Amino acid sequence: MTNISVRDLRNEGGEILDSVMRGATVTVTRQGRPIAELRPIRLGTDTARLLEVWQGTPTFAFDQFRSDLAEIFEDSL
């Protein structure tokens, strides 16, 4: 993790954001005290998290749904 001052962030913002885009985490300091952290945004979701979410979802009976729709639409025609 890299520490940079607010002044450095203002003067070298583009370079600093480029390094964050490459995966670096940067702590912004003011008068030597940490005030903020810049880090890359995670754009994806890992497989373990997806499986965890999907395990709790109800199953879907496509054939039953299709027959239910067929009954509804046949009756209304």
C-alpha positions as CSV (number, residue, x, y, z in Angstrom):
1,M,0.0,0.0,0.0
2,T,1.3,3.4,-0.9
3,N,0.8,6.7,1.0
4,I,0.4,9.9,-0.9
5,S,-0.5,13.4,0.2
6,V,-3.5,15.4,-0.9
7,R,-1.1,17.7,-2.8
8,D,0.4,14.7,-4.6
9,L,-3.0,13.4,-5.5
10,R,-3.9,16.8,-7.0
11,N,-0.6,17.2,-8.9
12,E,-0.2,13.6,-10.1
13,G,-3.8,12.4,-10.1
14,G,-3.7,10.8,-13.5
15,E,-0.6,8.7,-12.7
16,I,-1.9,7.7,-9.3
17,L,-5.3,6.6,-10.8
18,D,-3.4,4.6,-13.5
19,S,-1.6,2.7,-10.7
20,V,-4.9,2.1,-9.0
21,M,-6.3,0.7,-12.2
22,R,-3.4,-1.7,-12.3
23,G,-4.4,-3.0,-8.9
24,A,-2.6,-0.7,-6.4
25,T,-4.2,0.5,-3.2
26,V,-3.3,4.1,-2.2
27,T,-3.9,5.8,1.1
28,V,-4.4,9.5,0.8
29,T,-3.0,11.5,3.7
30,R,-3.4,15.1,5.0
31,Q,-0.8,16.4,7.3
32,G,0.5,12.9,7.7
33,R,-2.8,11.4,8.8
34,P,-4.7,8.9,6.6
35,I,-8.0,10.3,5.3
36,A,-9.0,8.1,2.3
37,E,-8.2,5.0,0.5
38,L,-8.2,4.5,-3.3
39,R,-8.5,1.0,-4.6
40,P,-9.7,-0.7,-7.7
41,I,-13.4,-1.5,-8.0
42,R,-14.1,-5.2,-8.3
43,L,-16.1,-5.5,-11.5
44,G,-16.9,-9.2,-11.3
45,T,-18.3,-11.6,-8.7
46,D,-16.3,-14.6,-7.8
47,T,-17.6,-18.1,-8.4
48,A,-17.9,-19.0,-4.7
49,R,-20.2,-16.0,-4.1
50,L,-22.4,-16.9,-7.2
51,L,-22.8,-20.5,-6.0
52,E,-23.7,-19.3,-2.5
53,V,-26.5,-17.0,-3.9
54,W,-27.7,-19.6,-6.4
55,Q,-28.1,-22.3,-3.8
56,G,-30.8,-20.3,-2.1
57,T,-32.9,-19.7,-5.2
58,P,-36.0,-21.8,-5.8
59,T,-36.0,-24.3,-8.7
60,F,-38.1,-23.6,-11.8
61,A,-40.3,-26.3,-13.4
62,F,-40.3,-25.1,-17.0
63,D,-42.6,-27.9,-18.2
64,Q,-45.2,-27.1,-15.6
65,F,-45.0,-23.4,-16.3
66,R,-45.5,-24.1,-20.0
67,S,-48.5,-26.3,-19.4
68,D,-50.0,-23.7,-17.1
69,L,-49.6,-21.1,-19.8
70,A,-51.2,-23.3,-22.4
71,E,-54.3,-23.8,-20.1
72,I,-54.6,-20.1,-19.6
73,F,-54.3,-19.1,-23.2
74,E,-56.5,-22.0,-24.5
75,D,-59.3,-21.0,-22.2
76,S,-59.1,-17.4,-23.1
77,L,-59.3,-18.0,-26.9
